[in-house]
Amino acid sequence: MVRPRHFGYNAQTAGTNRFQRQGPEGRASAAEVSQHALREFDAFAAALTAEGVKVCVVPDSDMPRKPDAIFPNNWVSFHADGTVVLYPMHAENRRAERRPEIIDAVVRDTGYEVRRLLDLTRHESEGRFLEGTGSLVLDHRARIAYACRSPRTDESVAREWAREMGFELELFDAADESGTPIYHTNVLMYVGTRVAVVNVDAIAPADRSRVSGRLVAAGLDVIAIDHAEMRAFAGNMLEVGSWDEYLGDFTILVMSETARHALATRKYARLYASVDAVLALPIDVIERHGGGGVRCMLAEVFLP
């Protein structure tokens, strides 16, 4: 997790991210919004730690100002074979988020061993982008990568990633009610160990049955959410691992309070039954101004 220094509305990403909302909270200044987001971040990291999750928090650098530094999963991913992937970013001001000292901190604090670096950032010069596990929703057990095409998710780069990482790629088109392409796959879809959450209605009609069938064939209980639930970040969650001396290994589903309150009761019950615990956290300001949710704030580390 990257502790933000200058969190705020990013005009460079607003054209493709319909989840962002411009303007201060009531009469709050931009600085007050940033401070509010910092409090949400600190409470989030503390709650994860209290649940026994190992959290590596790295502070953002002061300059250049990076309003979206709080979302590291878009520029880096850490895999169980020791591969670290660096991704090409659509917005120029987000490329400064790629800082080697963050990778160094992960190595130092978690014991992660870097065995290979897959650097895809050269695609930026050609106008091709793939924004990490925002663009890619990964089923690690079945080795399937789901990706919806968008200005931030280029098909050719996704195919290169899949070849290099040994995943099958499931590409599809998806849009909101207005017909605008969904900017990141991880706002419409979550894949866990036992369940998948997906806004089936957002997927293009020609792709729906194929994507749904792929999820079912992978042995997942598919929970369909609607557009309203998606807008409340109900597709943006992550299953993380923890350990307890009495319980041993156990799983925690992390979501926002916004998503928790938006989910229909029966859907939440199915999610709750799929893990050992659920952690719902208040990050309203981060969601509203940043246009990203809890999953975007977490760059998970798979130790070899």
C-alpha positions, 0 to 999 in steps of 0.5 A: 500500500502506498500512503498518499501525499497529495491525494485528489481528483486527477483531471488526466484520468477523468476522461476514461474513469466515470467513477470519479467525481470532481469538486470538494466535499461540501466546503472542504478545500483540496488540502482537507480532502487530501487529509480526509483520504489520508485518515481513511488510508491509515484506518484501512491499513490498521484494520488489515494489520489488526486482522493479521494481514501483513501490510507493507506501507510505503510513503508516497514521495512529495514531488512530483505530485501524484494524486493517484499514488494510493492505487499501486496495483495499476503499475506493479504486480508481484507473482509467486514465481518471483516475477515483478511486472511493471505496466504501461500507464495511460495518464502521464502523471501516473507514470511517476508512481513507478518508484523502485524504492517501493519494490525495494521496500516490499523485498525488505519488509516481506522477504519477497525475492525478485527473480524476474522483471517483466517491464511492459512500460515501453508500450507507453511510447506507442500509445498502448496501455495495460494498467496492472490488476485494474486492467486484469482480473486474475484467477490464479488457480485456473490461470485465467486473466479476464480483461475488458478492452478500454483505452487503458487496456490494450489487447496486444499488451494483454496478450503479451502479458498472458504469454509471458505469465502463462495465463489464458486470456479471456478478453471481452467488451464492457460498458456502463448504461450510457455505453461508455467503456468500463475503464478497468475490469476490476470495477465490474468483476472480482474473482476469489477462491470460491466465488466470482462477482460480475456485472453481467449486464455490463458485458457486451451481449456477444461476450456474456455467455462465454465469460459467464461460462468460463467462470462457472467452468473454473468452479466458481459460484457466480454472483451477478451484480447490477449497474447500481451495485457496480457504481457503488464499487461492489465489484471492486474487492479482494480476498487476502490471506491471514494466519492465526495461531488458533485458526491457522491460515484463513481468508478475508474478503476486503470491501468498502462500506459503500459496496457492503451497503449496496449489495443485496442481502442474499448476495452478501450472504453468499460472499460471506459464506465464501471466506472466513471473514469479511472486512468492510471499510469506510473509504468514501472520499477515496472512492468519490475523488479517486474513482477507485476502491479497496482493491485498487489500493492493494498490490498483493504480494504472492511470496514464492 
